[in-house]
């Protein structure tokens, strides 16, 4: 228990947040990895939606960033599968488009729930600000432990 006057015997515990990035473009995965790791996040990557679902089930994940147009399992299906397991999971959908305009893909993703949508090409500030906002919204304050 933290007592206000006993600060010297307490430390604040901050748990590193884990972000799963799913995209079939290796360059996008690496750019996002570098940006997010520089911000202090642990990053797990997957090259398609099915591998992303498998990664989600193998380790605790705090936030998912997923492309929408991918082989094997597209981003919309990936979001639906993740929502079956965790309705509160923060998700950012990204897209450069495909057979239809990227805005339509991103709008479709937002119909699946509280999904943030960012069009490609990605901008560092927009990614970092969106990730911070979503993780702060869904996180309790850090724990304080007596030592």
C-alpha positions in Angstrom: 0.0 0.0 0.0 1.3 3.4 -0.9 1.3 6.0 1.8 1.7 9.6 0.7 4.6 10.4 3.1 6.5 7.2 2.4 7.8 8.0 -1.2 11.4 6.9 -0.6 10.4 3.3 -0.2 8.1 3.1 -3.2 8.7 2.6 -6.9 6.3 3.1 -9.8 5.9 -0.1 -11.9 5.4 0.5 -15.6 4.7 -2.5 -17.7 5.9 -2.4 -21.3 3.0 -2.5 -23.7 3.0 -5.2 -26.5 1.8 -4.2 -29.9 1.1 -6.8 -32.7 1.6 -5.4 -36.2 0.1 -7.4 -39.1 1.0 -6.5 -42.7 2.1 -8.5 -45.7 4.5 -5.7 -46.7 7.9 -6.4 -44.9 9.0 -2.8 -45.3 5.9 -1.5 -43.5 6.4 -4.1 -40.7 10.0 -2.9 -40.2 9.2 0.8 -40.3 6.4 0.3 -37.7 8.7 -1.9 -35.6 11.4 0.8 -35.5 8.9 3.6 -34.8 7.2 1.7 -32.0 10.3 0.3 -30.4 11.8 3.8 -30.3 8.7 4.8 -28.3 9.4 2.0 -25.8 6.9 -0.6 -27.0 7.5 -4.3 -27.5 6.6 -5.2 -31.1 5.5 -8.6 -32.5 5.0 -8.8 -36.3 3.0 -11.1 -38.5 2.8 -11.3 -42.4 -0.9 -12.1 -42.7 -4.1 -12.2 -40.6 -3.9 -15.9 -39.8 -0.3 -15.5 -38.4 -1.5 -12.5 -36.6 -4.3 -14.4 -34.9 -1.8 -17.2 -34.0 0.5 -14.5 -32.5 -2.3 -13.0 -30.5 -3.2 -16.3 -28.9 0.5 -17.1 -28.1 1.3 -13.9 -26.0 -0.6 -11.1 -24.3 -1.2 -8.2 -26.7 -2.2 -4.7 -25.7 -2.9 -3.3 -29.1 -3.1 -4.5 -32.8 -2.2 -2.6 -35.9 -3.4 -4.5 -39.0 -3.3 -3.8 -42.7 -6.7 -4.6 -44.4 -5.6 -6.0 -47.8 -3.5 -9.1 -47.2 -3.3 -12.7 -48.5 -4.5 -15.7 -46.5 -6.7 -13.7 -44.1 -7.5 -10.1 -44.9 -7.6 -7.4 -42.2 -11.4 -7.2 -42.0 -11.6 -11.0 -41.2 -8.7 -10.6 -38.8 -10.5 -7.8 -36.9 -13.7 -9.9 -36.7 -11.7 -12.9 -35.3 -10.0 -10.7 -32.7 -13.3 -9.1 -31.7 -14.7 -12.6 -31.0 -12.0 -13.1 -28.4 -11.6 -9.5 -27.0 -14.2 -6.8 -27.7 -12.1 -4.2 -25.9 -8.8 -4.8 -27.7 -7.6 -1.5 -29.2 -7.2 -1.9 -33.0 -5.8 0.4 -35.6 -6.6 -0.5 -39.2 -4.2 0.7 -41.9 -4.6 0.5 -45.7 -3.3 1.8 -49.0 -6.3 0.4 -50.8 -6.6 -2.4 -53.3 -9.4 -3.2 -55.7 -11.4 -0.3 -54.0 -10.2 3.0 -52.5 -8.4 2.9 -49.2 -11.0 5.1 -47.6 -13.7 2.5 -48.3 -11.6 -0.3 -46.7 -11.0 1.9 -43.7 -14.6 2.8 -43.4 -15.6 -0.8 -43.6 -13.2 -1.6 -40.7 -14.8 1.1 -38.5 -18.1 -0.6 -38.9 -16.7 -3.6 -37.0 -16.5 -1.6 -33.7 -14.3 1.0 -32.1 -11.5 0.9 -34.7 -9.0 3.7 -35.4 -8.3 4.0 -39.2 -5.1 5.4 -40.7 -4.5 5.6 -44.4 -1.1 4.8 -46.0 1.3 6.2 -46.5 1.7 6.2 -42.7 2.9 9.3 -40.9 5.1 8.7 -37.8 3.3 11.3 -35.6 -0.1 10.0 -36.5 0.8 6.4 -35.6 2.5 7.4 -32.3 -0.3 9.7 -31.2 -3.0 7.2 -32.1 -1.2 4.3 -30.3 -0.6 6.5 -27.2 -4.2 7.6 -27.1 -5.6 4.1 -27.4 -3.3 2.6 -24.8 -3.9 5.4 -22.3 -7.6 5.1 -22.8 -7.6 1.4 -22.0 -5.0 1.3 -19.3 -5.4 1.7 -15.6 -2.8 4.0 -13.8 0.6 2.4 -13.1 0.9 0.4 -9.9 2.9 1.7 -7.0 4.7 -0.9 -5.0 6.4 -0.7 -1.6 10.0 -1.9 -1.5 
